[in-house]
C-alpha cells in the first residue's frame, strides 16, 4: 500500500495529485525549486500534513529535471512512491528505473514500455511506420514538421515551409528539447495541413486489463501546444472512434503497458488516421475524460501501482466536457509569455465547483490551478495558470457555460489568453466542430483584434475606473468627486479628466465627467447615468439598464514608477487600465531601431556570425530567448545595419531590456543625403536628432 507519495512535479498537476491523495488517505510530499518556495503546491502539501523538499536552484535543468535530487528527496521525506505528473521526467525510463532501484513504487508504466513509446521515433517503428530522412528532403516534401523525440507540450516542434530553414529549425528544436526534457533528439515527418488532433485515453493494469476511455479532440493549438480540449471528439465519421480505440488498445497490449497513457492521432481532411505518438503519462487534458466517464484517473493510477486490477469493463460515458487552458501570455504579441504577481484568480463566479463531473443533468465547473492570489508567475517554467473544465449534458451547453465562466472570471495580474479563449469558443468553426490544427494560423488576427463595439465598452470601463478612483480619494479625505454620493450638490462643476492606457495593446482612452443637476454625466456618453460609486464597485445605468463594474487596484505608485493598473471587470469583458502619468515612458529614451526584450528570459544563443556592423534584413533572426521552457526567436525590427549588440549567451534579461540596435536603411539613406548636402553647402552635418557636432 502507498502511504506517502512524492510528486516529482510542480504547479497545478502537483495540486491535482495531492487532492486525490487527500481522498485516499495518502500523505503528500512536494518538491520545489527556489523560485517555487512559496508556490501553491508546496502549501497544499504542508497543509495536508505532508512535507516539502527543496531542490536548490531556479531552472528546470537544475531542479525538476534532476532525477538524483528527486529520488533523494523521496527517501529523505520517507515517501514510498513517486508520481511524475506530466512533463519534466514523466516519460524518462531512466528516472523510472532510479525510483525502482531505490526501493520506491513508480506510479507509471514499466521503464521498458516508456522506452518503447516515449521516443516518438521508436514508437513509429513499433507501429510499422518508416522514419523520414531529412537529408533527402526535397521541395515536394514540404511542409515538414520537426518534433522532439522525447516529451511533448509543443516543445521542440517547428513547421518548416522552406528547405533552407530545415537545418536551423532542427538546431533550434533540439536545443529547446534538451532544455525542456534533457533529451535533444529530434526527427522529421510530413506536416498535414488542416488536420484534426484526436486522441484516445487508455488505462491498463498489470493483469492484462486495458480500458479505452473514449476520444478527445485537441485541435485548437498554438505553437503545437493544446489550448482547448474536449471529450468525446465531436463530429467523427461512423466507425472512426471505434477504430482509433482498437488501435490504442492494441498499442498498449503490444508493449505490456501499465497505467494511464494516451495514443494520439492526426486525422487528415480525407478522414485517414495517422498515428502520432503515445504519451506514457497522464495528460494535461485528462479532466475532460474524468468528467465524461466519472472516473478519477489519478486514483486509478495509484491503485494500479498498488497491484489492483481494473474492473472487467470501463464505465459508460455521459455528456460532454470541454477544457480551456488559461495561460499567462499575450496572444496578440505572438503569444509572448508574461510574468508577474497574480493578484486575483477566480473563475466561475456563482457556479458549482465539484472536484469531478457531476450528475450530468446540469453543467458543472471545475478549476485546476497551481496559483492563488499572491502567487508569482516566473520565467522559468510553463505559462499555464489554470484549466477551466465544464461538463454538461450536451456539447453546446458545455461550450456556453465555459465561455460564460471565462468571461465572468476575475483574473488580475499578468496578461492572459482569456479573451482569446472566449472568442475561440464562440467562433463558427468551433461551434460547428469543424476546427483543425490550423485554426489559430487562420483566425488569430481576427480573434485578437478589438470587436467593433469595444470602443464604447472601453469608455464605460474607463469611466468606472475614474469614478472608483475618485470615490477612494473621497474616502481617504481628499474629496475630488464633483458630487458626493450621499447627497447631490446642486451646482454644476468643472469636468474631471482621467486618461488610461489599455494593457496589453497600448490603446489610450480619456474620460471626462462632471456633476450636473441631474447627477454625474460623462462627455460622449449621453445614455449613461451614475447610480452609485465606491472604490470597489461602480453601478452605471446604460440605456436604461443598470450594470455593475467591479474595480480593483493593487498597490500604489512608488519611487517615481508608473501607477499600477486598474482592473475593471465589466458585463462585456475585463480590462487592465494603467493611469497615464506625467512621467515619461523610459522606453522613449532608447535609440531609434532599438530591439527590446519582449519578455524576461535567458539569452540561449545568437545567430551564427552575428556582430555589430553587419547588414541585416527585417525579420532575420538575431538571437533566441528561453522563457517558460520554450525558445523564442527575436528578429530584426527593420532592414539595415546592426550598430549595437548587448546580448550574450547566458545573460538573463528583464522585459524591455535593450538587446540590440538596428539602424534602418531609411535612416542611413537620410544620413548619407545629409552628409552630401552639408558637404555641398560646407555646413557641418546634423545627427538623427538634428544636433550639429
SULZI-V279022 format. One record per backbone hydrogen bond with DSSP energy under -1.0 kcal/mol. CO is the residue of the C=O (numbers start at 1). NH is the residue of the N-H. Records with the same first field share a line. If there is no record, write none. Layout:
CO = NH / NH
This chain:
3 = 27
4 = 80 / 81
5 = 29
6 = 83
7 = 9
10 = 14
11 = 15
12 = 16
13 = 17
14 = 18
15 = 19
16 = 20
17 = 21
18 = 22
19 = 23
20 = 24
21 = 26
27 = 5
28 = 51
29 = 7
30 = 53
32 = 55
34 = 37
36 = 39
39 = 43
40 = 44
41 = 45
42 = 46
43 = 47
44 = 48
45 = 50
46 = 49
51 = 30
53 = 32
57 = 34
60 = 65
63 = 66
66 = 70
67 = 71
68 = 72
69 = 73
70 = 74
71 = 75
72 = 76
73 = 77
74 = 79
80 = 105
81 = 6
82 = 107
83 = 8
87 = 90
89 = 92
92 = 96
93 = 97
94 = 98
95 = 99
96 = 100
97 = 101
98 = 102
99 = 104
100 = 103
105 = 82
106 = 108
110 = 114
111 = 115
112 = 116
113 = 117
114 = 118
119 = 123
120 = 124
121 = 125
122 = 126
123 = 127
124 = 129
125 = 128
133 = 136
134 = 137
138 = 141
139 = 142
143 = 191
144 = 160
145 = 189
146 = 158
147 = 187
149 = 120
152 = 155
158 = 146
160 = 144
162 = 165
163 = 166
165 = 169
166 = 170
167 = 171
168 = 172
169 = 173
170 = 174
171 = 175
172 = 176
173 = 177
174 = 178
175 = 179
176 = 180
177 = 181
178 = 182
185 = 149
187 = 147
189 = 145
195 = 437
196 = 267
197 = 218
198 = 265
199 = 216
200 = 263
201 = 213
202 = 261
203 = 211
204 = 259
209 = 205
211 = 203
212 = 214
214 = 201
216 = 199
217 = 230
219 = 221
220 = 227 / 228
222 = 225
225 = 222
227 = 325
229 = 323
230 = 217
231 = 321
237 = 240
239 = 243
240 = 244
241 = 245
242 = 246
243 = 247
244 = 248
245 = 249
246 = 250
247 = 251
248 = 252
249 = 253
250 = 254
252 = 257
253 = 256
259 = 204
261 = 202
262 = 279
263 = 200
264 = 276
265 = 198
266 = 274
267 = 196
268 = 271
272 = 268
274 = 266
277 = 264
279 = 262 / 281
283 = 286
285 = 288
286 = 290
287 = 291
288 = 292
289 = 293
290 = 294
292 = 318
296 = 300
297 = 301
298 = 302
299 = 303
300 = 304
301 = 305
302 = 306
303 = 308
304 = 307
320 = 392
321 = 231
322 = 390
323 = 229
324 = 388
326 = 385 / 386
327 = 329 / 417
328 = 338
330 = 333 / 335 / 336
336 = 330
340 = 377
342 = 374
344 = 412
346 = 410
348 = 351
352 = 365
364 = 391
366 = 389
368 = 387
372 = 375
375 = 342
377 = 340
379 = 628
383 = 328
385 = 370
386 = 326
387 = 368
388 = 324
389 = 366
390 = 322
391 = 364
392 = 320
394 = 398
395 = 399
396 = 400
397 = 401
398 = 402
399 = 403
400 = 404
401 = 405
402 = 406
403 = 407
404 = 408
410 = 346
412 = 343 / 344
417 = 421
418 = 422
419 = 423
420 = 424
421 = 425
422 = 426
424 = 427
427 = 431
428 = 432
429 = 434
430 = 433
436 = 439
438 = 442
439 = 443
440 = 444
443 = 447
444 = 448
451 = 454
453 = 457
454 = 458
455 = 459
456 = 460
457 = 461
458 = 462
459 = 463
460 = 464
461 = 465
462 = 466
463 = 467
464 = 468
465 = 469
466 = 470
467 = 471
468 = 472
469 = 473
470 = 474
471 = 475
472 = 476
473 = 478
474 = 477
484 = 487
496 = 513
498 = 511
499 = 580
500 = 509
501 = 578
502 = 506
507 = 502
509 = 500
511 = 498
512 = 523
513 = 496
514 = 521
515 = 493
516 = 519
519 = 516
521 = 514
522 = 525
525 = 528
527 = 543
529 = 541
532 = 539
536 = 551
537 = 534
538 = 549
539 = 531 / 532
540 = 547
541 = 529
542 = 545
545 = 542
547 = 540
549 = 538
550 = 569
552 = 567
558 = 561
566 = 577
567 = 552
568 = 575
569 = 550
570 = 573
573 = 570
575 = 568
576 = 503
577 = 566
578 = 501
585 = 588
586 = 589
587 = 590
591 = 594
593 = 662
595 = 659 / 660
597 = 656
601 = 653
602 = 626
603 = 650
605 = 624
607 = 610
611 = 614
614 = 642
616 = 640
617 = 620
620 = 636
622 = 607
623 = 634
624 = 604 / 605
625 = 632
626 = 602
627 = 630
630 = 627
632 = 625
634 = 622 / 623
636 = 619
639 = 665
640 = 616
641 = 663
642 = 613
644 = 661
648 = 651
651 = 603
653 = 601
654 = 657
657 = 597
659 = 646
660 = 595
661 = 643 / 644
663 = 641
664 = 668
665 = 669
666 = 670
667 = 671
668 = 672
669 = 673
670 = 674
671 = 675
672 = 676
673 = 677
674 = 678
675 = 679
676 = 680
677 = 681
678 = 683
687 = 690
691 = 687
